[in-house]
């Protein structure tokens, strides 16, 4: 059996090429997001997980890789240590673990690529890790502010992105992270960076004549105050129609008046079509 026949065999990415989420699929992605179980050297037919050289028993010493839980010869496993993505995602474990050479090269090649959707892979992390929850709240504001700034002047968008660079993907999705993003979350340095971008966006919207007009009037109290969705502490946004209300006037447990109005209008249109049907 050759190394390519092993269940966890994967091809190391060329770090000189641009790595995207599409280039990290199949076994590589599975190993990055799942903590594997050791099957023992017998499952490998006593052959190195990379080069296929005989290992164990009378053949030669071996080392276990903590990334894929396969055994490797001493030439393919140099006892190098690296943070393992799957352990961060599921255990919030940022300790460095000993891995084989190709595993270390793979992790280093993808560490800055936004690959990991925390809502899909471990949604409970938001309930247990406070810093992840706080970053998520700020990223929600980022995403809302983007809808304002992207319809304003080009230089405003560029200034907004500059405050997030090289993590300018943070405003594209609320839940997707790279390994380096998660390391910065754990270190406490990503949240201040996002807050700076959020504050820049809020300041611009409030000062810009065009952006400031893109607000809502609370349909419950009709106070006349212009509301914006990014004021998440004071306002509530309907997840279906995106209308904005004061939190004191509306919440997720109350029926949204705009949604109700749209539903009633749709029902009247249906009844009208039925009554006009010649049948």
C-alpha positions as CSV (number, residue, x, y, z in Angstrom):
1,X,0.0,0.0,0.0
2,X,1.3,3.5,-0.9
3,X,0.9,6.6,1.1
4,X,-1.8,7.8,-1.3
5,X,-4.0,4.9,-0.2
6,X,-4.3,6.1,3.4
7,X,-7.7,7.4,4.5
8,X,-6.3,10.7,5.7
9,X,-3.9,11.3,2.8
10,X,-3.8,14.9,1.5
11,X,-1.8,17.0,-0.8
12,X,0.1,19.8,0.6
13,X,-0.8,23.2,-0.9
14,X,1.8,25.3,-2.5
15,X,2.2,28.3,-0.1
16,X,3.4,30.5,-3.0
17,X,-0.1,30.2,-4.7
18,X,-3.1,32.1,-3.6
19,X,-5.2,29.9,-1.3
20,X,-9.0,30.1,-1.5
21,X,-11.8,28.2,0.2
22,X,-12.4,26.3,-3.1
23,X,-8.8,25.0,-3.1
24,X,-9.2,23.5,0.4
25,X,-11.8,20.8,-0.1
26,X,-12.3,17.1,0.5
27,X,-9.8,15.4,2.9
28,X,-7.9,18.6,3.5
29,X,-11.0,20.5,4.7
30,X,-12.2,17.5,6.7
31,X,-8.9,17.4,8.6
32,X,-9.0,21.1,9.2
33,X,-12.5,21.1,10.8
34,X,-12.7,17.6,12.5
35,X,-10.7,16.2,15.3
36,X,-9.6,12.8,14.0
37,X,-9.4,9.5,16.0
38,X,-6.2,7.5,16.1
39,X,-6.7,4.1,14.4
40,X,-3.3,2.6,15.2
41,X,-0.3,1.7,13.2
42,X,-1.8,-1.5,12.0
43,X,-4.5,0.4,10.1
44,X,-1.6,2.0,8.1
45,X,-0.1,-1.4,7.5
46,X,3.0,-0.2,9.4
47,X,3.9,2.4,6.7
48,X,4.6,6.1,7.0
49,X,1.5,8.3,6.4
50,X,3.5,10.4,3.9
51,X,6.3,8.5,2.1
52,X,5.1,4.9,2.7
53,X,8.4,3.8,4.3
54,X,8.0,0.8,6.7
55,X,7.7,1.9,10.3
56,X,7.1,0.3,13.7
57,X,8.0,-3.1,15.1
58,X,11.3,-4.0,13.5
59,X,11.2,-1.5,10.7
60,X,12.0,1.8,12.4
61,X,10.8,4.5,14.9
62,X,7.7,6.6,14.2
63,X,6.0,9.7,15.5
64,X,2.2,10.4,15.8
65,X,0.9,13.5,14.1
66,X,-1.8,15.3,16.2
67,X,-3.3,16.8,13.1
68,X,-4.5,13.6,11.3
69,X,-3.6,11.0,14.0
70,X,-1.4,9.0,11.6
71,X,2.1,7.7,12.2
72,X,5.1,9.0,10.2
73,X,8.7,8.2,9.9
74,X,11.3,10.5,11.5
75,X,12.1,12.1,8.2
76,X,8.4,13.1,7.6
77,X,7.7,14.1,11.2
78,X,10.3,16.5,12.7
79,X,8.4,17.1,15.9
80,X,7.4,20.6,14.8
81,X,4.5,22.2,16.6
82,X,1.6,24.2,15.3
83,X,-1.9,25.4,16.4
84,X,-4.4,22.9,15.0
85,X,-7.6,24.5,13.6
86,X,-10.0,21.7,14.5
87,X,-9.0,21.9,18.2
88,X,-9.5,25.7,18.2
89,X,-13.0,25.3,16.6
90,X,-14.3,22.6,18.9
91,X,-12.2,23.0,22.1
92,X,-11.0,26.6,21.9
93,X,-7.5,25.1,22.3
94,X,-4.7,27.3,21.1
95,X,-1.9,25.1,22.4
96,X,0.7,24.1,19.8
97,X,0.7,20.3,19.0
98,X,3.3,18.2,17.4
99,X,2.5,17.5,13.7
100,X,4.1,16.0,10.7
101,X,5.8,18.2,8.2
102,X,3.1,18.2,5.5
103,X,0.4,19.0,8.2
104,X,2.4,22.0,9.4
105,X,2.8,23.2,5.8
106,X,-0.9,22.8,5.1
107,X,-2.0,24.7,8.2
108,X,0.5,27.5,7.5
109,X,-0.6,27.8,3.9
110,X,-4.3,28.3,4.9
111,X,-3.9,30.2,8.2
112,X,-5.0,33.5,6.7
113,X,-7.8,32.1,4.5
114,X,-11.4,32.5,5.8
115,X,-12.5,28.9,5.8
116,X,-14.3,28.3,9.0
117,X,-18.0,29.0,9.5
118,X,-18.4,28.8,13.3
119,X,-22.2,28.8,13.0
120,X,-22.0,25.6,10.9
121,X,-19.1,23.9,12.7
122,X,-19.8,24.8,16.3
123,X,-22.7,27.1,16.9
124,X,-22.6,26.6,20.7
125,X,-19.2,28.4,20.8
126,X,-21.1,31.8,20.9
127,X,-22.8,30.7,24.2
128,X,-19.6,29.6,25.9
129,X,-16.8,31.9,24.6
130,X,-17.5,35.5,25.5
131,X,-14.9,37.0,23.2
132,X,-16.4,35.2,20.2
133,X,-19.9,36.5,21.1
134,X,-18.6,40.0,21.4
135,X,-16.8,39.8,18.0
136,X,-20.0,38.5,16.4
137,X,-22.0,41.5,17.7
138,X,-19.5,43.9,16.2
139,X,-19.4,42.0,12.9
140,X,-23.2,42.3,12.6
141,X,-22.7,46.0,12.8
142,X,-20.0,45.8,10.2
143,X,-22.3,44.1,7.8
144,X,-25.1,46.6,8.3
145,X,-22.7,49.5,7.9
146,X,-21.4,48.0,4.7
147,X,-24.8,48.4,3.1
148,X,-24.6,52.1,3.8
149,X,-21.0,52.8,2.9
150,X,-21.1,50.7,-0.3
151,X,-23.6,53.0,-1.8
152,X,-21.6,56.1,-0.9
153,X,-18.3,57.5,-2.2
154,X,-15.6,55.0,-3.3
155,X,-13.0,56.5,-1.0
156,X,-15.2,56.0,2.0
157,X,-15.4,52.2,1.2
158,X,-11.6,52.2,0.8
159,X,-11.1,53.9,4.2
160,X,-13.5,51.4,5.8
161,X,-11.5,48.5,4.3
162,X,-8.2,50.0,5.4
163,X,-9.3,49.8,9.0
164,X,-9.9,46.1,8.7
165,X,-7.0,45.1,6.4
166,X,-5.8,42.4,5.9
167,X,-9.0,41.0,7.4
168,X,-11.3,43.0,5.1
169,X,-13.4,39.8,4.7
170,X,-14.8,40.4,8.2
171,X,-17.7,42.6,6.9
172,X,-18.7,40.0,4.3
173,X,-20.0,37.4,6.7
174,X,-20.8,37.3,10.4
175,X,-19.6,33.8,11.1
176,X,-16.6,32.9,8.8
177,X,-13.1,33.1,10.2
178,X,-9.6,32.2,9.3
179,X,-7.3,30.5,11.8
180,X,-5.3,33.8,12.2
181,X,-8.6,35.6,12.9
182,X,-9.4,33.1,15.7
183,X,-5.9,33.5,17.2
184,X,-6.4,37.3,17.2
185,X,-9.9,36.9,18.9
186,X,-8.3,34.8,21.6
187,X,-5.5,37.3,22.0
188,X,-8.0,40.1,22.4
189,X,-6.6,42.2,19.5
190,X,-9.3,41.6,16.8
191,X,-12.2,43.1,18.7
192,X,-10.6,46.6,19.1
193,X,-9.8,46.6,15.4
194,X,-13.4,45.8,14.4
195,X,-14.7,48.4,16.8
196,X,-12.5,51.1,15.1
197,X,-14.0,50.2,11.7
198,X,-17.5,50.2,13.2
199,X,-17.0,53.6,14.8
200,X,-15.7,55.0,11.5
201,X,-18.8,53.7,9.7
202,X,-21.2,55.1,12.3
203,X,-19.5,58.5,12.3
204,X,-19.7,58.7,8.6
205,X,-23.4,57.7,8.4
206,X,-24.3,60.3,11.0
207,X,-22.3,63.1,9.2
208,X,-23.1,62.2,5.6
209,X,-26.3,63.8,4.3
210,X,-27.1,60.9,1.9
211,X,-26.3,58.0,4.3
212,X,-28.1,59.6,7.3
213,X,-31.3,59.7,5.3
214,X,-31.3,55.9,4.8
215,X,-33.1,55.2,8.1
216,X,-36.4,54.0,9.4
217,X,-39.3,55.4,11.4
218,X,-40.6,53.2,14.2
219,X,-44.0,52.0,13.0
220,X,-45.1,51.3,16.6
221,X,-44.6,54.6,18.4
222,X,-44.1,56.8,15.2
223,X,-42.0,59.2,17.2
224,X,-40.4,60.6,14.0
225,X,-36.9,59.8,15.1
226,X,-34.8,58.4,12.3
227,X,-33.6,54.9,13.3
228,X,-30.6,52.9,11.9
229,X,-30.1,49.2,12.1
230,X,-26.5,49.5,13.3
231,X,-27.7,51.0,16.6
232,X,-28.1,47.5,17.9
233,X,-28.2,48.6,21.6
234,X,-31.2,50.8,21.1
235,X,-33.0,49.4,18.0
236,X,-34.4,46.1,16.8
237,X,-34.4,45.0,13.1
238,X,-36.9,42.5,11.8
239,X,-35.0,39.6,10.4
240,X,-37.6,39.1,7.6
241,X,-38.4,42.5,6.2
242,X,-35.5,44.4,7.8
243,X,-37.6,47.2,9.2
244,X,-36.2,48.9,12.3
245,X,-37.9,49.7,15.5
246,X,-37.1,50.8,19.0
247,X,-36.2,47.9,21.2
248,X,-38.8,49.2,23.7
249,X,-41.4,49.0,21.0
250,X,-40.6,45.7,19.3
251,X,-38.7,42.5,19.8
252,X,-38.5,39.0,18.2
253,X,-41.5,37.8,20.3
254,X,-43.9,40.5,18.9
255,X,-45.5,40.4,15.4
256,X,-43.8,42.9,13.0
257,X,-46.4,45.4,11.7
258,X,-44.7,45.7,8.3
259,X,-44.6,41.9,7.9
260,X,-48.3,41.7,8.9
261,X,-49.2,44.4,6.5
262,X,-47.3,42.6,3.6
263,X,-49.0,39.4,4.6
264,X,-52.5,40.9,4.6
265,X,-51.8,42.6,1.3
266,X,-50.7,39.3,-0.3
267,X,-53.8,37.6,1.1
268,X,-56.1,40.3,-0.4
269,X,-54.4,40.0,-3.7
270,X,-54.9,36.2,-3.7
271,X,-58.6,36.6,-2.8
272,X,-59.0,39.2,-5.6
273,X,-57.4,36.9,-8.1
274,X,-59.7,34.0,-7.0
275,X,-62.8,36.2,-7.2
276,X,-61.8,37.4,-10.7
277,X,-61.3,33.9,-12.0
278,X,-64.1,33.1,-14.5
279,X,-64.3,29.5,-13.3
